[in-house]
Amino acid sequence: MARLDWPRDVVEERVALVPVPLAASRRRQRGYNQSESLAWALAPLWSVPVRTDVLERARDTRTQTRLSPEERLRNVSGAFRATGAARKSLRGAHVVLVDDVVTTAATLNACAAALHDAGVRIISYVTFGRAPAIGDRP
């Protein structure tokens, strides 16, 4: 992830890494947030701070692993909200959302919508992996 070749404007503009927040119950089960761990690993390599105070879960959601694309969209719709800290410090900014795995991008898009509503101007995504999609060749 750290070796990704981002366009120059992204490298110059990005002001924060924002990990996808994990539900409190899931964080207690696992003992950590995998997206946050990835963000903290990237931060010193990219010289970009991690902001865990700008995006939060508005409600718990079911695990996405066994849901169809349509069910995933419904599951995360309205599940995230930007905090007051995002509205104050990230208005007009370019942030990078960090997630562990992308399947349909429903979670990333729901997080981006919340940040955009708070005034974030540009939102880039970075993920550790991508789940296979229907039609992918082995």
C-alpha atoms as a printed R data frame, in Angstrom:
    type eleno elety resid chain resno       x       y       z
1   ATOM     1    CA   MET     A     1   0.000   0.000   0.000
2   ATOM     2    CA   ALA     A     2   2.799   2.396   0.889
3   ATOM     3    CA   ARG     A     3   4.369   1.938  -2.539
4   ATOM     4    CA   LEU     A     4   1.272   3.039  -4.443
5   ATOM     5    CA   ASP     A     5   2.083   5.558  -7.118
6   ATOM     6    CA   TRP     A     6  -0.379   8.374  -6.391
7   ATOM     7    CA   PRO     A     7  -0.722  11.348  -8.736
8   ATOM     8    CA   ARG     A     8   1.407  14.301  -7.620
9   ATOM     9    CA   ASP     A     9  -1.625  16.447  -6.758
10  ATOM    10    CA   VAL     A    10  -2.958  13.770  -4.386
11  ATOM    11    CA   VAL     A    11   0.401  13.481  -2.619
12  ATOM    12    CA   GLU     A    12   0.588  17.259  -2.231
13  ATOM    13    CA   GLU     A    13  -3.051  17.784  -1.185
14  ATOM    14    CA   ARG     A    14  -3.885  14.908   1.164
15  ATOM    15    CA   VAL     A    15  -4.098  16.120   4.726
16  ATOM    16    CA   ALA     A    16  -5.310  13.068   6.649
17  ATOM    17    CA   LEU     A    17  -5.773   9.318   6.619
18  ATOM    18    CA   VAL     A    18  -9.241   8.422   7.863
19  ATOM    19    CA   PRO     A    19  -9.764   4.756   8.764
20  ATOM    20    CA   VAL     A    20 -13.217   3.247   8.346
21  ATOM    21    CA   PRO     A    21 -14.592   3.096  11.897
22  ATOM    22    CA   LEU     A    22 -15.481  -0.242  13.384
23  ATOM    23    CA   ALA     A    23 -18.587  -0.802  15.500
24  ATOM    24    CA   ALA     A    24 -17.723  -0.708  19.201
25  ATOM    25    CA   SER     A    25 -18.977  -4.258  19.727
26  ATOM    26    CA   ARG     A    26 -16.833  -5.570  16.862
27  ATOM    27    CA   ARG     A    27 -13.806  -3.681  18.115
28  ATOM    28    CA   ARG     A    28 -14.244  -5.266  21.553
29  ATOM    29    CA   GLN     A    29 -14.483  -8.720  19.922
30  ATOM    30    CA   ARG     A    30 -11.371  -8.297  17.780
31  ATOM    31    CA   GLY     A    31  -9.393  -6.071  20.092
32  ATOM    32    CA   TYR     A    32  -8.429  -3.731  17.244
33  ATOM    33    CA   ASN     A    33  -9.693  -1.993  14.092
34  ATOM    34    CA   GLN     A    34  -7.854  -3.440  11.085
35  ATOM    35    CA   SER     A    35  -8.432  -0.301   8.968
36  ATOM    36    CA   GLU     A    36  -7.016   1.863  11.729
37  ATOM    37    CA   SER     A    37  -3.960  -0.406  12.042
38  ATOM    38    CA   LEU     A    38  -3.326  -0.021   8.309
39  ATOM    39    CA   ALA     A    39  -3.698   3.768   8.537
40  ATOM    40    CA   TRP     A    40  -1.210   3.973  11.415
41  ATOM    41    CA   ALA     A    41   1.277   1.900   9.400
42  ATOM    42    CA   LEU     A    42   0.916   4.181   6.371
43  ATOM    43    CA   ALA     A    43   1.031   7.504   8.237
44  ATOM    44    CA   PRO     A    44   4.799   7.753   8.829
45  ATOM    45    CA   LEU     A    45   5.575   6.463   5.331
46  ATOM    46    CA   TRP     A    46   3.358   9.071   3.696
47  ATOM    47    CA   SER     A    47   3.922  11.830   6.283
48  ATOM    48    CA   VAL     A    48   0.166  12.197   6.720
49  ATOM    49    CA   PRO     A    49  -1.608  12.162  10.095
50  ATOM    50    CA   VAL     A    50  -4.275   9.634  11.034
51  ATOM    51    CA   ARG     A    51  -7.610  11.153  12.065
52  ATOM    52    CA   THR     A    52  -9.776   8.768  14.082
53  ATOM    53    CA   ASP     A    53 -11.865  11.640  15.449
54  ATOM    54    CA   VAL     A    54 -13.681  12.707  12.266
55  ATOM    55    CA   LEU     A    55 -15.834   9.737  11.287
56  ATOM    56    CA   GLU     A    56 -17.967   7.523  13.489
57  ATOM    57    CA   ARG     A    57 -20.582   4.816  13.295
58  ATOM    58    CA   ALA     A    58 -24.086   6.237  13.568
59  ATOM    59    CA   ARG     A    59 -25.379   2.708  14.129
60  ATOM    60    CA   ASP     A    60 -24.157  -0.862  14.180
61  ATOM    61    CA   THR     A    61 -24.484  -2.896  10.994
62  ATOM    62    CA   ARG     A    62 -24.535  -6.579  10.165
63  ATOM    63    CA   THR     A    63 -21.352  -8.108   8.850
64  ATOM    64    CA   GLN     A    64 -21.135  -7.604   5.084
65  ATOM    65    CA   THR     A    65 -19.430 -10.920   4.299
66  ATOM    66    CA   ARG     A    66 -22.512 -12.872   3.219
67  ATOM    67    CA   LEU     A    67 -24.614 -10.033   1.802
68  ATOM    68    CA   SER     A    68 -25.435  -9.367  -1.843
69  ATOM    69    CA   PRO     A    69 -24.338  -6.048  -3.358
70  ATOM    70    CA   GLU     A    70 -27.849  -4.611  -2.894
71  ATOM    71    CA   GLU     A    71 -28.003  -5.808   0.719
72  ATOM    72    CA   ARG     A    72 -24.594  -4.260   1.388
73  ATOM    73    CA   LEU     A    73 -25.813  -0.872   0.163
74  ATOM    74    CA   ARG     A    74 -28.876  -1.020   2.399
75  ATOM    75    CA   ASN     A    75 -26.843  -2.304   5.339
76  ATOM    76    CA   VAL     A    76 -24.438   0.658   5.419
77  ATOM    77    CA   SER     A    77 -26.799   3.381   4.205
78  ATOM    78    CA   GLY     A    78 -26.709   6.077   6.888
79  ATOM    79    CA   ALA     A    79 -24.427   3.970   9.103
80  ATOM    80    CA   PHE     A    80 -21.654   6.604   9.296
81  ATOM    81    CA   ARG     A    81 -21.531  10.256  10.265
82  ATOM    82    CA   ALA     A    82 -18.887  12.925  10.348
83  ATOM    83    CA   THR     A    83 -18.133  14.475  13.708
84  ATOM    84    CA   GLY     A    84 -17.918  18.141  14.589
85  ATOM    85    CA   ALA     A    85 -14.138  17.807  14.325
86  ATOM    86    CA   ALA     A    86 -14.499  16.938  10.638
87  ATOM    87    CA   ARG     A    87 -16.737  19.916   9.985
88  ATOM    88    CA   LYS     A    88 -14.269  22.271  11.697
89  ATOM    89    CA   SER     A    89 -10.907  20.989  10.504
90  ATOM    90    CA   LEU     A    90 -11.462  19.207   7.191
91  ATOM    91    CA   ARG     A    91 -13.745  21.595   5.289
92  ATOM    92    CA   GLY     A    92 -12.349  21.860   1.768
93  ATOM    93    CA   ALA     A    93  -9.659  19.251   2.462
94  ATOM    94    CA   HIS     A    94  -8.496  16.151   0.611
95  ATOM    95    CA   VAL     A    95  -8.529  13.024   2.788
96  ATOM    96    CA   VAL     A    96  -7.699   9.384   2.142
97  ATOM    97    CA   LEU     A    97 -10.173   6.815   3.471
98  ATOM    98    CA   VAL     A    98  -8.447   3.605   4.579
99  ATOM    99    CA   ASP     A    99 -10.165   0.206   4.612
100 ATOM   100    CA   ASP     A   100  -8.872  -3.340   4.772
101 ATOM   101    CA   VAL     A   101 -10.810  -4.947   1.909
102 ATOM   102    CA   VAL     A   102 -13.118  -3.564  -0.754
103 ATOM   103    CA   THR     A   103 -15.825  -5.730  -2.261
104 ATOM   104    CA   THR     A   104 -18.581  -3.473  -3.604
105 ATOM   105    CA   ALA     A   105 -17.266  -0.203  -2.077
106 ATOM   106    CA   ALA     A   106 -20.595   0.236  -0.253
107 ATOM   107    CA   THR     A   107 -18.833   0.928   3.067
108 ATOM   108    CA   LEU     A   108 -16.279   3.281   1.536
109 ATOM   109    CA   ASN     A   109 -18.982   5.152  -0.360
110 ATOM   110    CA   ALA     A   110 -21.129   5.511   2.784
111 ATOM   111    CA   CYS     A   111 -18.123   6.886   4.680
112 ATOM   112    CA   ALA     A   112 -17.270   9.234   1.813
113 ATOM   113    CA   ALA     A   113 -20.852  10.528   1.720
114 ATOM   114    CA   ALA     A   114 -20.682  11.402   5.420
115 ATOM   115    CA   LEU     A   115 -17.351  13.192   4.987
116 ATOM   116    CA   HIS     A   116 -18.569  15.006   1.883
117 ATOM   117    CA   ASP     A   117 -21.662  16.194   3.768
118 ATOM   118    CA   ALA     A   118 -19.267  17.635   6.366
119 ATOM   119    CA   GLY     A   119 -17.467  19.656   3.688
120 ATOM   120    CA   VAL     A   120 -14.528  17.448   2.751
121 ATOM   121    CA   ARG     A   121 -13.709  18.416  -0.842
122 ATOM   122    CA   ILE     A   122 -11.870  15.354  -2.186
123 ATOM   123    CA   ILE     A   123 -11.906  11.787  -0.867
124 ATOM   124    CA   SER     A   124  -9.478   9.156  -2.136
125 ATOM   125    CA   TYR     A   125  -9.647   5.476  -1.159
126 ATOM   126    CA   VAL     A   126  -6.900   3.017  -0.314
127 ATOM   127    CA   THR     A   127  -7.469  -0.606   0.646
128 ATOM   128    CA   PHE     A   128  -5.224  -3.530   1.446
129 ATOM   129    CA   GLY     A   129  -7.121  -5.911  -0.778
130 ATOM   130    CA   ARG     A   130 -10.043  -6.413  -3.093
131 ATOM   131    CA   ALA     A   131 -12.446  -9.298  -2.832
132 ATOM   132    CA   PRO     A   132 -13.033 -11.149  -6.084
133 ATOM   133    CA   ALA     A   133 -15.981  -9.876  -8.060
134 ATOM   134    CA   ILE     A   134 -18.344 -11.936 -10.163
135 ATOM   135    CA   GLY     A   135 -16.717 -12.291 -13.557
136 ATOM   136    CA   ASP     A   136 -13.115 -12.098 -12.297
137 ATOM   137    CA   ARG     A   137 -10.861 -14.592 -13.990
138 ATOM   138    CA   PRO     A   138  -8.937 -17.005 -11.757
